[in-house]
């Protein structure tokens, strides 16, 4: 039985190469990290962050998930994209929150989460109704993610802490949820099916 990040550690970091791979693959420039973690020194001062983006939301700043994501941007402007690798113990709350934020402010978002999240009722409530209607989902495997396909790979996504590899890998593989803004979803559909097809 492999060690499960979702049960033993809920705030591990996405490897940089995976982050850049997903942004490039999904043609999204993520300006805002929705669930970053700050590191503190012995005096309680911030000495670093695991954020991947120019702007970030420390989870402690929005732990109740009540603040609009655009409120963390300069002048409340809409970011070009949002990255989300949320804590693994609040899937339901995050999927509800991201759905609401996406619909409200027409956002482009990438979220990653364990594949077995498709079974609980909250998946049917917050993701399934929007599949192929602005949301697309794909499995994240080492076949799709060649940067981790090496001799030491076990087929699951490995996580990091402060940029260093850990013994924690994902449980049951991972999914990528891509929330599209209306404009970018039309472009996505046209790229798939041609100019005459619109969502």
C-alpha positions in Angstrom: 0.0 0.0 0.0 1.5 3.3 -1.0 1.6 6.4 1.2 -1.4 8.6 0.5 -0.9 12.3 0.4 -4.5 13.0 1.1 -4.5 11.1 4.4 -1.0 11.8 5.7 -0.3 15.3 4.4 -2.9 17.6 2.8 -0.8 20.6 1.8 2.0 19.3 -0.4 3.3 21.2 -3.3 3.0 20.7 -7.0 6.4 20.0 -8.7 7.4 23.0 -10.9 7.7 20.9 -14.0 4.1 19.5 -13.6 2.8 23.0 -13.1 4.5 24.4 -16.2 3.5 21.4 -18.2 -0.2 21.8 -17.3 -0.2 25.5 -18.0 1.3 25.0 -21.4 -0.9 22.1 -22.3 -4.1 24.0 -21.3 -2.8 27.3 -22.8 -3.3 29.2 -19.6 -1.1 31.8 -17.9 -1.9 31.4 -14.2 -1.4 34.7 -12.3 -3.1 33.8 -9.1 -2.4 30.8 -6.8 -5.6 30.1 -5.0 -4.2 27.9 -2.2 -0.6 28.7 -1.4 1.2 28.1 1.8 3.6 30.6 3.5 6.7 29.5 5.5 7.5 31.3 8.7 10.7 31.8 10.6 11.1 31.5 14.4 9.8 35.0 14.9 6.6 34.3 13.0 7.6 36.3 10.0 7.0 35.1 6.4 10.2 33.9 4.9 8.9 32.1 1.8 5.9 30.7 -0.1 5.2 27.7 -2.3 3.2 29.8 -4.6 3.6 29.2 -8.3 2.2 32.6 -9.4 2.8 36.3 -9.3 -0.1 36.7 -6.9 -1.2 34.2 -4.3 -3.8 33.6 -1.7 -2.4 32.1 1.5 -4.9 29.5 2.7 -4.9 31.2 6.1 -6.3 34.4 4.4 -9.3 32.6 2.9 -9.7 29.4 5.0 -13.5 29.8 5.1 -13.6 30.2 1.3 -15.8 33.3 1.5 -13.6 35.9 -0.3 -13.8 36.4 -4.0 -10.6 35.3 -5.8 -10.4 38.5 -7.8 -10.2 40.4 -4.5 -6.7 39.2 -4.2 -5.7 40.8 -7.5 -4.6 44.5 -8.0 -7.7 46.6 -8.5 -9.9 43.5 -8.3 -9.1 42.8 -11.9 -9.7 39.3 -13.4 -6.5 37.2 -13.5 -5.4 35.6 -16.8 -5.6 32.3 -15.0 -5.9 30.7 -11.6 -3.9 27.7 -10.3 -5.4 25.5 -7.6 -3.8 22.6 -5.8 -6.0 22.7 -2.8 -5.7 20.9 0.6 -6.8 17.3 0.2 -9.1 17.4 3.2 -11.6 20.0 1.8 -12.5 18.7 -1.6 -16.2 19.3 -1.3 -15.8 22.9 -0.1 -13.3 23.7 -2.7 -15.3 22.3 -5.7 -18.3 24.3 -4.5 -16.2 27.4 -4.1 -14.4 27.1 -7.5 -17.7 26.5 -9.3 -19.2 29.6 -7.8 -16.2 31.7 -8.5 -15.9 30.5 -12.0 -19.6 31.2 -12.8 -19.6 34.5 -11.0 -16.5 36.1 -12.5 -16.0 34.1 -15.8 -12.6 32.7 -14.7 -10.0 30.4 -16.2 -8.9 27.9 -13.6 -6.8 24.7 -13.3 -7.5 22.5 -10.3 -5.9 19.1 -9.5 -7.4 16.5 -7.2 -7.4 12.8 -6.6 -9.3 10.7 -9.1 -11.6 9.0 -6.5 -13.3 12.4 -5.9 -15.6 11.5 -8.8 -17.5 9.1 -6.6 -18.9 11.3 -3.7 -22.1 13.2 -4.2 -20.4 16.5 -4.4 -18.9 15.7 -7.7 -22.3 15.1 -9.2 -23.4 18.5 -7.8 -20.5 20.8 -8.5 -18.7 19.3 -11.5 -20.7 16.8 -13.5 -23.5 19.2 -14.6 -20.9 21.5 -16.2 -18.9 18.8 -18.1 -18.5 19.8 -21.7 -20.3 23.0 -20.9 -17.3 25.0 -19.8 -15.5 22.4 -17.7 -13.3 19.7 -19.0 -11.7 16.9 -16.9 -8.8 14.6 -17.8 -6.7 12.0 -16.0 -3.2 13.0 -15.0 -1.0 10.0 -15.5 2.7 9.5 -16.3 1.7 8.8 -19.9 0.2 12.3 -20.2 2.9 13.8 -18.0 6.1 12.5 -19.5 8.4 14.6 -17.3 7.7 12.2 -14.4 8.0 9.0 -16.5 11.3 7.7 -15.3 12.6 4.5 -13.8 11.6 5.5 -10.3 8.0 6.5 -11.2 5.2 4.3 -9.8 2.6 5.8 -12.1 1.3 8.3 -9.6 2.1 12.0 -9.3 4.8 12.7 -6.7 4.5 15.8 -4.5 7.1 18.1 -2.8 7.6 20.2 0.3 9.6 23.4 0.0 10.8 22.2 -3.4 12.1 18.9 -2.2 10.7 15.5 -3.0 8.7 13.7 -0.3 7.6 10.1 0.2 4.1 11.1 -0.5 2.4 10.4 -3.8 -1.1 10.8 -5.0 -3.9 8.3 -4.2 -5.5 6.5 -7.1 -4.0 8.9 -9.6 -5.0 12.5 -10.2 -7.5 14.5 -12.2 -7.1 17.9 -13.9 -10.2 20.1 -13.9 -10.1 22.9 -16.4 -12.6 25.6 -15.9 -12.9 27.8 -19.0 -13.9 31.4 -19.3 -16.6 31.8 -21.9 -14.3 33.3 -24.5 -11.6 30.6 -24.1 -14.2 27.8 -24.1 -15.4 29.0 -27.5 -11.8 28.9 -28.7 -11.3 25.5 -27.2 -14.4 24.1 -29.0 -13.4 25.7 -32.3 -10.0 24.1 -32.0 -11.6 20.7 -31.4 -14.4 20.8 -33.9 -13.9 23.6 -36.3 -15.1 27.2 -36.9 -18.8 26.3 -37.4 -19.3 24.7 -34.0 -20.0 26.9 -30.9 -20.9 25.7 -27.4 
